[in-house]
């Protein structure tokens, strides 16, 4: 599932950020339609059907029924990316996990997790009341739809952040998290990891920088 979403997002990002005028126009239109594709009305299914269903592998993802957890996760991930990428033509908001070593890739996963990206909105915890309130609401959300709605609010904060580069998300990982978020047995684990990455990400990165400086000295 993560691989499937990553392929879709990578194509949209490539066309939107680096494409020729025709590709940019196509990507902008697709992103706009995805933003309107909410879980309540199911509007614009035909308009974004190629993004949702083209190359859908039934043997891996199952039959995409309207309420299947696989489809809900894919749809939510693509819609969240559409909100995240809005008006950020110079910066791709999908973070690729492509570090040269396992250690670098592990840092990228923390930084690119949903919790790590939330910390990027306002690294100073004393000034992050708006993020804190939404994360608490996310933890106690009564349904998957409510969770996605709150995540959308947080995505909008990321998009408007002065430090948007620190708010990039690995949408491959997020798609898998959105799937697991729908199960009672794994919901709390996902929230715990987001909370861990929210509180640990920046301090861990700073510690790594300090360690590098000490080694140089």
C-alpha positions in Angstrom: 0.0 0.0 0.0 2.8 2.4 0.9 4.5 1.6 -2.4 1.3 2.2 -4.3 0.7 5.6 -2.7 4.3 6.6 -3.1 4.1 5.9 -6.9 1.0 8.1 -7.2 2.4 10.9 -5.1 5.8 10.9 -6.8 4.2 11.2 -10.2 2.0 14.2 -9.0 5.0 15.8 -7.3 7.2 15.4 -10.3 4.7 16.9 -12.7 3.7 19.7 -10.3 7.2 20.8 -9.3 9.4 19.9 -12.3 7.0 19.3 -15.1 6.4 21.2 -18.4 3.4 23.6 -18.6 1.1 20.8 -19.7 2.2 18.5 -16.9 1.9 21.2 -14.3 -1.6 22.0 -15.4 -2.6 18.4 -15.2 -1.1 18.0 -11.7 -2.8 21.2 -10.4 -6.1 19.9 -11.7 -5.7 16.5 -10.1 -4.6 18.0 -6.8 -7.6 20.2 -6.7 -10.0 17.3 -7.4 -8.3 15.2 -4.7 -8.9 18.0 -2.2 -12.6 17.8 -3.0 -12.7 14.1 -2.7 -13.9 13.8 0.9 -15.0 10.7 2.7 -18.6 12.0 3.1 -19.8 12.7 -0.4 -17.5 10.7 -2.6 -17.6 13.5 -5.1 -15.3 13.6 -8.2 -14.7 9.8 -8.2 -14.7 9.8 -12.0 -12.3 12.7 -12.2 -9.6 11.2 -10.0 -10.3 7.6 -10.8 -7.0 7.3 -12.6 -5.1 8.4 -9.5 -7.0 6.1 -7.2 -7.5 3.0 -9.3 -5.0 2.8 -12.2 -2.5 0.1 -11.4 -4.4 -1.0 -8.3 -3.2 -4.6 -7.7 -6.1 -6.6 -6.3 -3.8 -9.5 -5.2 -1.9 -7.1 -2.9 -4.5 -4.4 -2.0 -7.8 -6.4 -2.3 -10.9 -5.3 -4.1 -11.4 -1.5 -3.6 -14.8 -1.5 -2.1 -16.2 1.9 -1.0 -15.5 1.3 2.7 -12.5 -1.0 2.4 -9.7 0.0 4.8 -7.2 -0.2 2.0 -9.2 2.3 -0.2 -9.9 4.6 2.7 -6.2 4.7 3.6 -5.1 5.4 0.0 -7.7 8.0 -0.5 -6.9 9.8 2.7 -3.1 9.7 2.0 -3.6 11.2 -1.5 -6.0 13.8 -0.2 -3.7 14.9 2.6 -0.8 15.2 0.1 -3.1 17.3 -2.2 -3.6 19.7 0.8 0.0 19.6 1.7 1.4 20.3 -1.8 -1.1 23.2 -2.4 0.7 26.4 -3.4 4.2 25.0 -2.7 5.3 24.8 -6.3 9.0 25.2 -5.4 9.2 22.4 -2.8 8.1 18.8 -3.0 6.3 17.9 0.2 6.7 14.1 -0.2 9.9 13.1 1.6 11.8 10.2 0.0 13.6 7.7 2.3 16.8 7.5 0.4 19.6 7.9 2.9 22.9 6.2 2.1 23.1 4.3 5.4 20.5 2.6 7.7 21.2 5.3 10.3 20.4 8.1 7.9 17.3 6.4 6.7 16.1 6.0 10.3 16.5 9.7 10.9 14.6 10.4 7.7 11.8 8.2 8.8 11.5 10.1 12.1 11.7 13.5 10.4 9.2 12.4 7.7 6.7 10.7 10.0 3.5 12.5 10.7 4.6 13.3 14.2 8.0 14.6 13.1 6.4 16.9 10.5 4.0 18.2 13.2 7.0 19.2 15.3 8.4 21.1 12.3 5.4 23.5 12.5 6.7 25.0 15.7 9.8 23.4 17.1 9.5 25.4 20.3 7.1 23.4 22.4 6.2 26.3 24.6 4.7 28.1 21.5 3.0 25.0 19.9 -0.3 25.1 21.7 -2.3 24.9 18.5 -0.4 21.8 17.4 -0.7 20.2 20.9 -4.5 20.7 20.9 -5.0 19.1 17.6 -2.7 16.2 18.4 -4.7 15.6 21.6 -7.9 15.6 19.6 -6.4 13.2 17.1 -5.5 10.8 19.9 -9.1 10.7 21.1 -10.9 10.9 17.7 -14.0 8.7 17.6 -13.7 7.6 14.0 -11.3 7.4 11.1 -13.1 10.2 9.4 -12.6 12.4 12.4 -8.9 11.5 12.5 -8.4 12.4 8.9 -10.2 15.7 9.4 -7.9 16.6 12.3 -4.9 15.5 10.3 -6.0 17.8 7.5 -6.0 20.7 9.9 -2.5 19.9 10.9 -1.4 19.6 7.3 -2.7 23.1 6.7 -0.6 24.3 9.6 2.4 22.6 8.1 1.7 24.2 4.7 1.6 27.7 6.2 4.6 27.2 8.5 7.6 29.5 7.9 9.7 26.4 8.0 7.8 24.3 5.5 10.9 22.2 4.6 10.9 20.8 8.2 7.3 19.7 7.6 7.8 17.3 4.7 6.1 13.8 5.1 7.0 10.4 3.8 3.6 9.6 2.3 4.7 6.0 1.7 4.9 5.5 5.5 1.9 7.6 6.1 -0.3 5.5 3.9 0.6 2.4 5.9 0.0 4.3 9.2 -3.5 5.4 7.9 -4.3 1.7 7.2 -3.2 0.6 10.7 -5.0 3.5 12.3 -8.3 1.8 11.4 -7.7 -1.3 13.5 -8.3 -1.4 17.3 -5.2 -3.6 17.7 -2.8 -1.1 16.0 -4.5 2.3 16.4 -2.7 3.1 19.7 0.7 1.9 18.3 0.4 4.4 15.4 -0.5 7.3 17.8 2.3 6.3 20.1 4.9 6.4 17.3 3.6 9.8 16.1 3.8 11.1 19.6 7.4 9.7 20.0 8.5 11.3 16.8 6.9 14.6 17.7 8.7 14.9 20.9 12.0 13.2 19.9 12.7 14.3 16.4 14.2 17.7 16.8 16.2 16.9 20.0 17.5 13.8 18.4 18.6 15.7 15.3 20.3 18.4 17.5 22.1 15.7 19.4 23.4 14.3 16.2 24.6 17.7 15.1 26.4 18.2 18.4 28.0 14.8 18.2 29.3 15.6 14.7 30.8 18.9 15.9 32.4 17.1 18.9 34.0 14.6 16.6 35.4 17.3 14.4 36.9 19.1 17.4 
